[in-house]
Amino acid sequence: MAEEQTESYLYKLEAELEEGRLLTVIVLAKSDERAFSAAENNILRHTVAPPRIKQLSLVEKKPVGRQGVGYVIETSRFD
C-alpha cells in the first residue's frame, strides 16, 4: 500500500535565546511538529555550545509547490 504523500512547506521560525540573541531559522518540513524539531536540530548544529532557547516561534509557513517561494529577512540597519 502506497503511503499518502503530503505537501511540504517552507517554515520561517524565530528562536529567542536566554542570552538575548534572536535567530531566524528556515526549514523545509511536512508538518509544524517536524518544522520545530528540525529548527531545534539546526540551531544545535549551528552553535558551538547548546544554547538555551527561551522561545521558538513560527513566523511564516508557505507551500513549496510553486517556484520562487522564499523569505526576505531583515538583519541589520545602515544609518
N, C-alpha and C positions, 0 to 999 in steps of 0.2 A: 504494500500500500504506500503510495507516494505521500510524503509529508507536505502539508499545505504551506506554500511559500507566502510569507508576509513581506510587505513593503519595508524597505529600510528608510531611516530618517537621519538627517544631519542635525545633531544637537549642539547647541551652544550653552555651556554651563559656566557659572562663576563660583569659584571657591574662595571664601573668605577665611584666611588663616588667622590663628590666635595672635600672631605677631603683628597683624595689621596689614599684611600683603593681600592683594587681590589677584587671583589667577583666572584667566579665561581659558577654558578647555573646549575644544571642538572634537566631537566623536561621531562615528557612524555606528548606528545600532538599530535593532528591530523593535525595541521596546524601551520605555522610560527606565525600567529597572536595570536593563543591560547598559543603558547610557550612563547611569550613575555609577555602576560598577566599573565600567571602562574609564570613566573620568577619574575615579579614585586611583585606579591602577596606573594611569598615565601620569598623575601627579606624583605618585611614589617613584616612578621611573625617572621623572624629570628632576627630582630633588636629591641631594646627597644624603641628608638626614630626613627621616619620615616627618613631615610637617603635621602639626595639629590643626585639623580642619574644623573651624568654628561653624561654618555653614556652607553647604553645597546647594546651589540654586539652579533650576532650569530656567534659562532666559528665553530661548527660542528653539523651535522644532520645525524642520522643513522636510517635506518628502524629497527623495533623491531622484524621482522618476523623470525629471526634466533637466535639460542642460543649463548650465550657468548658475545653479543654486549655490549660494555661498553667503558669507557674512563679511561685514566691514566692522573692524574692531578698532576703536579709538584708543590709542595707548599713551599719547602724551600731547602736550600743547607747546607750541612755539610762540613766544610773545615778542 
